[in-house]
Each structure stands twice: as C-alpha cells, then as structure tokens.
Amino acid sequence: MRLLHHPVLTCEESRRLEQEYFGLGCETEETAMYRAGRAVATAIEDDFEEIGGFPSLGRVLVLAGKGNNAGDALIAANTLLDRHPELELHVWLVFSPEEFRASLHGPFALLRSRSRILAIEENTDLEALLREGAGLGCIDLCLDGILGMGGSPPLRGTPRRVVRAVNDCPFIRFRASVDVPTGVFTEGDPDAFRADFTYATGIAKTPLVPEAHLSSCGRVRYLDLGFFDHGLDAPADLHILLPSNLWQLASFRPAGTHKRDFGHLLLLAGSDPMPGACLMASSAAVHAGTGLVTTASTPAAVDAGTVVLPEVMWHRTAAPEEGGLGPAVLGELDGLLAGASALLVGPGLGEGDPQGQLVERVVREVDLPLVLDASALRAELPEWLAQRPASFAPVVLTPHPGEWKRLGGEDAEGGGTAALRSFCARTGTVVVRKGARTRIANADRVVWSPFGGPVLARGGTGDLLAGMTGALLAQHPRQPFEAAALAAVWHGTAADRLARREGQAGVRTTQLLDYLSAALGYHA
C-alpha cells in the first residue's frame, strides 16, 4: 500500500508555494480561482445532502471581501446559480469595489445582474437585514469569503461587525467558508466566522487543524487543485490524506488468489455484559476484505455471533473470569495464534483485572501485529509496551481523546505533531488518535484524515474502525502505518456516504458497513 497525501502548510508557506506554482506558467491565478470556485460549489452541493439536499429554490448570502477567496466565493455562487437558476442570491460587499484585487472584478461582473448586491457601510443595520431574510423563511446558505488567509489579528471594523451579526443569526441552515474562515488566524479569534464546513482550496492550511478552532472551522474539505502535481512540495509536520487512497482497495485481486492470501485476523474481544462491541468489530473485519476472521470470546458473545455472523469462525472460550476473558485464554489459542496474521484485542473486553492481565501477556508475549482498542488501552499499557521485545511485530493503538489521556499521551493541541511522534517513539507504536481531527502517527510522521463527521458520534463506531484496522493490518502486516491510515480514510468516507444518504440522526452505527463499498466507488 502507498499513502497519498499533501502537506498542511502555514498561510505564509502557502503563499510562497502558490507563487512558485503560478511562476511555472501552468495556469494563471484567475484560472485557478475559477476552478476553485466551481469545486467549492460542487462540494457544497454534496455536503447539503446531509440535511436533505441542496435547496434549488433557496436563498444564498455571500459575504465578499476584496481578495482571491472572495473571488472563489463569488464564482461558487455563480456556479450554483447556473445549476439552480431559481436561487435568490444576496451579496454583501464588506469592502468597497475600489479596494478589490484585479482578479476579483471578473467574478463580480458575473453576478452584477444576477444578485442583490449591498455595500455594507458603517450605519448598515445588519441585524435588520438578517431578520428580513428570516421573515421570508431562512437563509439556506451563508458563504464566507471575507478574509481567508489574507487577514491579520484581531478581527476589526466592518468584517468584525458582519461576522458577529451572521454568527448571532439563528436562521441560517448552512454556514461555509472558503479556504480559512474569517478571523481564524494562527491563534484564533473569539469573533471568527463559525462555519459548518471550510473548503480548503489548493492547500490545507495549519489554522484549520487545532481542535480549539473546531467551532469556527467546522469540518474541513480539502479541494485539491493540482498544485502538487508539478513536482512542487514543501516540508511539513502534518500531511492531509487524499480520498484517492481508496482506489487501491478497488483494484483487481489476482485471478488465482486464495482466501489465505488476504490475511487471517484473530480477535480477542467481548464479554458477557458487552457482546455487542465484539460483534461490531468482527462484522467490520469481515466487511473489510480479510480472507479469514476468527473471534475468541465468552459463551454469551459466541452464542450471539454464530447466528448473525456465520462468516466468522467463533471460538468459545472456557468459563469467563469476571464475565470476560482472562489470561488463561492464551493457553487455549496456541493453534489459532500460530495461524493468524494479525491480532485485535479490546472491543467489549471489560475493565477487570483478569482482562488487564490478558492484555499485558499479549503485549509482552505474542509476536503478531497487534491492534489494541477500547478496554485494551489501559494506563499501564506504555509500561507493558516498553517490555515488548524490539524484534516483535508492530502495534497499532486506536484511542479516542479520553483513552489518549489515560495512556498518558501529551496534548496534541494546536495542530502540533511533536507530542504524537514522541509518544510513538517511546512506545514503538502507531497511534490513531480519533476525534473530530483524526490523526495517524508513528515516530516519524503524522497524517490527518479529514473524512467523517458527527454521524460517527455514536456508540460502536470505534469498534467498527478497530475491526477495519485489524482487517487491513492482517492483509498488510508489514505496513501498520499505511493500514491504520487507510482504515481511517475508508471508515470516514463511508460515514460521509451514510450521512448524505440517511442523514446524521436517524441511523444505526452498523449501517456504516453498508457504505464501505460505496466509499470505494461502487453503487454510487
């Protein structure tokens, strides 16, 4: 497997790389602006699917500044009008047209006769304008193109008044920003525009990454404009993963292949009180392309699993200790361990002492590629990992923020990557730090998976990711970083497909598995 990713750069680094790109003569700045605007329009239409689809008869408000991201926003609006001619479009000019960059005059001219344009002045009653709009129903889309990466802190003057008024308006269904939300500088601003989505055009910028900026940046969509297709690159602490990573999962498998060619994943999971996590992880492993899946669990979990997952080979363990698996189970599994290509431990395992002893023995004694999730992520785990022989196979950890703190992981706020790499170096692990900004790290590098969203904020989605990670690790046991990153991209992309088809609220966790094929381009 090969990971495809692009660097996440500071705003200043982004400016330099853009200048270098345009200096090559590949295209003009204006041409790139038109491509960016059209890409933003398409992405907005796609993301509207999560709340019922784009409103062809709706109302759109564009907040236009004086730079290139205002041009992107105006071109996006014009593209939406071309596709949905019945839209009612309003454009608020936050700066005078005399201050426009030269590249902005063309996009502005396109909308001059197609929208209601208002120059915002010091005495303009913004709240009254927004109330008037709300009186007609709502504003379906507010698109922020005021400052982008061209501003400097703090937000002040007319931009600050406009952003405050829009942020306080309760009648806007969808808030989007082009490139970087207005007011989101390196250190952020309490008055910054609060976006549901930010569409990073051409280059993903570092202010979008910190979880402290989440309320302003919302979910990030990286719109690749081809800036890195001409040999350009830049050193970066963080790279963003591309959706094209999934193409390799949709490629042909060899004609003479055998089920054992695609790995054998063994799971130690489940307990009498929590059989569901075990079933979800096992089901995800089956769906993620593994040739063979064996799950060892308690009698209660096995009884449930044999009915709903006949594809799994179920191993009923001896009498459980405190309702879950204990260290003695390893004595039953010699043959299974010898035949497995990877081992997943943790989903639904339980928090008792016997389960802790089992995890300790696995870490210290089992020379298989490991995925440790959920109950296996104990406070003592870093100590146990230090005792794991250096020659043993790699270990992948999949903590959510609470589990990350339990492991003693340092704060990775601010988009910083040093804390993640340091932890991985100390423990010899690959870490999938789950959350709204999921990052995958080893001692040398960190990548960001921007896929997925609030539809994943429900019990069991982590168990699905653990099963998928174990499945890909079983198929590629020598590529733990790549397996973990690809699982995160696949999991998040399937979640996006699920939300666009079924919405964010009225779904079940396991419905995500029905969209794994769609995430690879099937049944689109």
N, C-alpha and C positions, 0 to 999 in steps of 0.2 A: 504494500500500500504506500501511496505517496500523498502527503498532505499539501493542499493548495491553499495558500494564504497570502495576504498582503500586509505590509507594515501599518501600524497605527502611529501617526505622526503628530507632533505638536503643530499648532497653527503656523508658526514660523517655518518649520520644516516643510509643511505642506505648500506654503507659498513658493519656497525655493524649488521644490520638485515640480510644481506646475510651471514655473518659469522655464525650467530646464526642458520640460516636455514640449511646451509651445515653441521653444527655441529650436527644437529638432525639425520644425516645419511640418509635422504630421497633420496638424489642423490648426485653425485659428481659435482664439479664445471664444469668439462668438459661436463658432460651430459646436464647440464643446458645451457651451451654455444651452444651446437648443437641444442637444442630446440629453443633457442633464434634466432640463425641464420636462421633456417627454417621459423620461424614466421616472421622475417624481410623480407625474400624473398616473402612470400605469401602476406604480406601487401603491398610491393612494386608493385607486380603484380596487386593487387586490385586498388591501387591508380593511376597506369598508365592508368586505364580505363577512367579517366577524360580527358586525352589528346590522346585518340584514341586507347589505348590498348598497352600491352607490346610488344616491337619490337623483335620478335624472331630471326631476322637476324641482330640485332643491335650491338652496341659497348658499353661496360661497362668498367668504370675505377674505381678501388678500391684503396683508399688511406689507407694503412695499417700502424698502429703504432706497439707497442710492447706488448700491454696488451690485456685484455679479449674482449674489444669492437672491436679490430682488428680481433680477432678470430670470433666474431659474424659476422663481415662484410665478412670475407673470407668464412665462412660457408654459408652465404646468397648467395654469388657469386657462390659457388659450387652448391648450390641447384638450382639456376637459370640456370646454365649450364646443370644440369641433365634434367631440364624441357625444355630447349631450346638449344639443342646441337650445333646449328649454331651460337651462340653468339660469338663475338670476345671479349675476356676478357684481360684487361691490369691491372696489379697490380703494384703500386708504393710503394716500401718499404721506408718509411720515416726514419726508424731506421735500423741498421744492424741486421741481423738474430741472431747474437751473443747476442743481447740485449733482444731477445724475452723471454716472460714468458714461462715456461714449457708447459702450456696448449695451447700455440699458435703453437707449432711445428706440431701437428696433422692436424689442418686445413690448415696450409701452405703446408704440404706434399700433401694434396688432390689436390691442384692447381698447383703444381710444373710443371707437364707435360701438363696442360690444359690451361695455360695462358701465356701471355708475361709478365715476371717479370722484373722489373727495380729497382735497388737500387739507390735511389736518393742521389747524392753526392753534395758537395759544388759548383762544377762547372757545374752541370747539367743544361742545358738550358731548363727550364720548359716551357717557352712560345713557344719555337720552337716545343717541343713535342706536345703541345696542338694545335698549328697551323697545324702540320702534321695530327693530328686526324681530325681537322676541314676540311682539304683538302679532306678527304675521305667522307665527309658529315657532321657528327656531332658526338658528344658523347651523346648517348642516356641516360645513367645513370652514375652519379658520386656518389659513396658511400663512405662516410667519416667514417673511423674507426681509426683515428689517436690517439686521446687522450681520448675522452669521459669524464667521471668524474674523471679520474686519473691525470689531469693536474693541474697546478697552474699558476696564472697570473704573468707576462704578457706572451702572446704567443711569442716565440722567436725561433731563429735558423731555422733549416730546416722545421719544422712544419709551421712556420710563412711564409716562402717563398712559400711552396707548397699551403697553403691555399690562400694566396694572388693571386697566379697565377691562381688557379682554379676559385676564385671569379671574377677575371677580364676576364675570358674566356666567350665570348658571345655565344659559340656554344654547350652548354650543355643543354639538354632538361629537365632533371630531376635531382635534387640535393637532396640527402638524407643523414641523419646522423644516426648513431647507438647510442642510449641512450642519449647522450648530444653532441651537435656539438662541434668540436674542437675550443677552445678559448672562449666558453661560460662558464665563471666562475661565481661565485656568483654575481660579479659586472659587468660582461660582458667585452668584449674586442673589439675595433673597427676593428680588423683584424680577428675576428672569422669567421669560415666557415658559409656561408649563404645557409641554407637548405630550400627546399620547404616543406619537411616533416622530422620530427625527430621521430624515433621509439624507444620509451622508453621501455626498456626490463626489465620486472620483477617488477620494482619500478619506479614510476614517480618522477622525481627529481625537487626540487624547482627552479633551474635556468631556467627551461623551461617555467615558468609561467609568469614572468613580460612581459607586453606589450612592454617594452623597448628592450626586447630580441627577439621580433617577427621577425625582419628581418633576424636574424640568425637561430632561431629555426623553423620558419615557422609553419606549422600545426603539431600538436602532435598526434601521435597514441600510445596509451598505450597497450603494449603487455603483458598480464597477464601470467606469467609463474607458477603461483600457489604458490608463496612464502607465501601468506597469508592464505593458505588452511590448515595449520597445527597448528592453534592456535596462530601464531605469529601476533603481532600488534605493533604499535608504536604511541605515541601521536603526533598529527599533527594539525596545524592550518587550513589546507586545505586538502580536500579529492577529489579524482577524481572519477567521476561516471562511472559505467561499462555498456557496451551495454546489458548485461543480464538483466538490469532493465526492458527492454521491454517485456520480456517473460510473465510478469504478465498481460499485456494487450492482449496477445494472448491466454489466458486461457479460458476455458468454462465459459459461463454465465449460471446461474441456469435455469433449464428447465421451471419452472413456472414463469419466470420473466415477468415484465410489464414495459412499457416504462417509467413510473414514478419512477421505481427503479433505473434509471440511470440519475436522475437529470433533472432539468429544468433551463436552462441558459437564463437569460434576458439580452439583450444588449441595451444600450443607446449609439447610435453611428450614425455617418453620418451627413451630411449637404447638402444643395443644391449644393455648389461648390465641395464637396468631398464625393460623394456617394460610390465611389469605395472601400475605406477603410472599410466602413460598410459592404459591400457585401463580401469582402475577410474574415473579421473576422467572419461573420455569416457562411460563407461556411466552414471555418476551424472548427468551433464549431460543425457543422453538421457531418463533417467527423471524428471527434474525439470521437465519441461514446456516445454523450449525448442523453438522451431519448427525450427531448423536447427543442426546441430553439425558443425563441420569440425575435424579434427585433423591437424596437420602434425607429422610425426615421422620417425624414422630408418627405413630399409627394414625392419629386423627387427621393429619395433613395428607398422609398417603391414601387413606380411605377416600378423602375428598378428591385428591388429584387424579386417581386412576379413572374416575368417572368423567371428569371434564377435560383431561389432557392425556388421551391414550398414546400420543406420540412420545411421551416421556417414559423412560424406564424408571420405575419407582422402587426405591429400596426402603423397606420398612425396618427401622432400627429397633433394637431391644427396648425394654421398658425405659421411658424417658426419665431423666433426672430433673426434678422440679418442673415437670411438664415440658421439658425441652431436651435438646441434645447435650450430652456431656462428653468429656474427653475419652471415655471408653468406646465411643462410636468409632474412633480411628482404628481400633482393633478389628472391627467388622469390615473395614473398607480397603484392606490391602490390595485386593484384586482390582477394585474399582479405581483406586488411586493410580495403580500401575498402568491402567488403560486410558486414563484421562489426559487431555492435552491442556486443560486449564481447570481451575477450581474457584468457585464463587462461594463465599461464606458470609452470612449475616442477615439476609432478609427474614424478618419474623423470628429470629433465633432466640430472642429473650435476653434479659439483663442479669440472670442469676450467676452465681459463682461457677457452677459447672460449665455454663456456656463460655464464661471468660477463660476458664482453663482449656476448653476446647480450642478457642481462638489462639491462645498462647502456644499450644502444642502445634497447631497448624503452621503458624508463622515460623516457629523455631525448627520444625522437623520436616515439613512437606516441601519437597523440591519440585513444585509445579508453579506455573504462572498463576498468580492469585488476584482475585478481585475481592476486596473487603468492603462491606457496605453495612449501614444501619447498626445493628447490635454488635457487629464485629469492630466498630470504630470506638474502642474503649480508651480511657485516659492513659492506661498503661501501654497502649499499642506502640508508641515510639520506643519505649524501653525494649519491648519484645522484638521490634524490627532491628534494633541495634545488635541483637543476639542472633539474627538470621545470618547464616554463612554467606559470605560475599559471592560465592560461586553459585548460589541458588538462583532460581528463575525470578523474574521481576514481579513486583507487587503494585497493584493499582488500588488507590483509595478513592471513595466517592462520597465525601462528606457534604452535607448541607451546612449552612452557617453555624448552627448550634453544635453540630458534630465537629466542625472545624475548630471551634473554640475548645471543645472537650479534649481534642487531641493536642491542645497547646499551640495550635497554629497562630502565628502572629497576624496582626491586622494587615490585610492587603488593600486597604482603602486607598483612594486617590489614584486608582489605576496602577499603583505600584506593583512591581513584579518581584522585587528582591526578596520579600518575605516568603512568597510561594517557592521560589527557587531554593532559598536557604533551607526551608523545611524538607523539600525533596532531596537535597544533597545530604542532609543529616540522616534521613531515614532510608535513603536509597529507593524512593518510591516515585510513581507517577500519581499526581493528585488531580481529580476532577472536582474543583470547588464549585458546587452547584449554587444556583441563585439567579436573580434577575440578570446578572452579568456573569454567566458561567465561564470559568477559565480552566484550562487544562495545562498542567505544568509538569516539568521534570527539572533536574538540576541545571539544565542549560537553556531552556526556552519556555515561554508561556504563550498560549494562543487563546483567543476569545471566540466562543460560539455565540453569535447573536440571535440564534433561532429559538423559537418557542415563545411563550408568554404566559399570561395569567391563567390560561386553561390548564396549565401544569400545577397550579397552586391548589392541589387536592391530594389526599392521601393515596399512596401507591404509585405515583409517577416515578419516584425514586427507585422503587423496586423494579419497574419496567426498564429504567436506564441501567440498573445493575445487571439485569439479565441480558440486555443487549450488549453491554460492555463485555461481560463474560463470554458471550457467543462470539463476538469478533476477536477477542483475545484467544479463544480456543482455535479459531481458524488461522490466526496470525500470532502465534505465541512468542515470536521474536520481535514483535513490533508493539509493545504495550502502549507507547505514547500515541501512535497512529490509531490503534484500536480504540483507545479511550476517546480521542478527539472525534473520530468518525462516528462513534456511537452517539456522542453528544449532538453532532450535526444532524444525524438521522432522526434521533428522538425529538429534537426541537422542530425540525422541518415537518415531521409527521404531526406534531402538535399544532403547528400553523395550519396545516391542511384540515385537521379536525375542527379547529375553531372557525375556519372560513366556511366549512360545510354545515356545522352543527351549532355554532355559537360558543361562547365561553362558559355559560352557566348550566345548561340542561344536558350535560353529557356525563358519561361514566369514565372512570380512569382507563379501563381496559379497552374502550373504544379507540384509543390511540393506536393500538396494534392493527386495527382495520385500515389505518392510513399509512402504514410502513411502505406498502407497495406504491401508493400514490406519491409518496415522497421521493421515490426513485423514478417517477415519470410514468408509471402505469395508471390506467383508469383516471387520467387527469380530467 
